């Protein structure tokens, strides 16, 4: 894998996101199939030539990925969720945060 920095506790941050359905978001990211924003991490691994196919990206992600999350529940945290996502993107420059399909 290319040298991607900075890191968090020696882990490479490749994606940052927020969701109202954590279980669904995790399952979307761990699903093969065609290109979509739901499996943008898998697509990013292929597009960056780290792995040769979506299937290989899926196998590698399931085997090697660490998912870290923080819950900020309630309407009172709406702005905090947005700010935290933007701050983490600024701090870690995650390469697979894709905002639109190619």
C-alpha positions as CSV (number, residue, x, y, z in Angstrom):
1,X,0.0,0.0,0.0
2,X,1.3,3.5,-0.7
3,X,2.7,5.6,2.1
4,X,-0.5,7.4,3.3
5,X,-0.1,9.8,6.2
6,X,-0.8,11.1,8.8
7,X,-1.9,8.1,10.9
8,X,-4.1,7.6,14.0
9,X,-2.5,5.2,16.6
10,X,-0.4,3.8,13.7
11,X,-3.5,3.1,11.6
12,X,-3.9,4.6,8.2
13,X,-7.1,6.6,8.0
14,X,-8.6,5.9,4.5
15,X,-12.2,7.0,5.1
16,X,-14.2,9.3,7.4
17,X,-18.0,9.5,7.4
18,X,-21.1,10.0,9.4
19,X,-24.4,8.1,9.4
20,X,-27.7,7.7,11.2
21,X,-27.5,3.9,10.6
22,X,-24.1,2.5,11.7
23,X,-24.9,-1.2,11.0
24,X,-26.1,-0.4,7.5
25,X,-23.1,1.9,6.7
26,X,-20.7,-0.9,7.8
27,X,-22.5,-3.5,5.7
28,X,-22.5,-1.1,2.7
29,X,-18.8,-0.6,2.9
30,X,-18.3,-4.4,3.1
31,X,-20.3,-5.2,0.0
32,X,-18.9,-6.0,-3.4
33,X,-20.7,-5.3,-6.6
34,X,-20.5,-2.3,-8.9
35,X,-19.1,1.1,-8.3
36,X,-21.1,3.2,-5.8
37,X,-20.5,5.7,-3.1
38,X,-21.7,3.0,-0.7
39,X,-18.5,1.0,-1.4
40,X,-16.2,3.9,-2.1
41,X,-13.4,2.5,0.1
42,X,-13.3,-0.7,-2.0
43,X,-13.4,1.4,-5.2
44,X,-10.6,3.6,-3.8
45,X,-8.4,0.5,-3.1
46,X,-8.8,-0.5,-6.7
47,X,-8.5,3.0,-8.3
48,X,-5.3,3.6,-6.4
49,X,-3.9,0.3,-7.7
50,X,-3.4,-1.0,-4.1
51,X,-5.5,-4.0,-5.0
52,X,-6.5,-5.5,-8.5
53,X,-10.2,-5.9,-8.0
54,X,-13.3,-5.1,-5.9
55,X,-13.4,-8.8,-4.8
56,X,-9.8,-8.6,-3.6
57,X,-10.4,-5.3,-1.9
58,X,-13.4,-6.8,-0.2
59,X,-11.4,-9.8,1.1
60,X,-8.5,-7.6,2.2
61,X,-10.8,-5.1,4.0
62,X,-12.7,-7.8,5.8
63,X,-9.4,-9.4,6.9
64,X,-7.4,-6.3,7.7
65,X,-9.6,-3.2,8.3
66,X,-10.2,-1.7,11.7
67,X,-13.4,0.4,12.0
68,X,-13.4,3.1,14.7
69,X,-16.5,5.0,15.5
70,X,-17.8,7.6,17.9
71,X,-21.5,8.1,18.6
72,X,-22.8,11.6,19.0
73,X,-26.6,11.1,19.4
74,X,-29.3,13.6,19.5
75,X,-30.4,16.7,17.5
76,X,-28.2,18.8,19.8
77,X,-25.1,17.2,18.2
78,X,-26.0,17.8,14.5
79,X,-23.5,20.6,14.1
80,X,-20.9,18.6,16.2
81,X,-21.2,15.6,13.9
82,X,-20.6,17.8,10.8
83,X,-17.7,19.6,12.5
84,X,-16.0,16.4,13.6
85,X,-16.2,14.9,10.1
86,X,-14.7,18.0,8.5
87,X,-12.0,18.2,11.2
88,X,-11.0,14.6,10.7
89,X,-11.0,15.0,6.9
90,X,-8.7,18.0,7.4
91,X,-6.4,16.3,9.9
92,X,-6.1,12.9,8.1
93,X,-6.8,13.7,4.4
94,X,-8.5,10.3,3.9
95,X,-7.9,9.3,0.3
96,X,-11.1,7.3,-0.2
97,X,-13.7,10.0,0.7
98,X,-15.3,10.2,-2.7
99,X,-18.0,12.8,-3.0
100,X,-19.3,11.8,-6.4
101,X,-19.1,8.8,-8.8
102,X,-16.7,8.9,-11.7
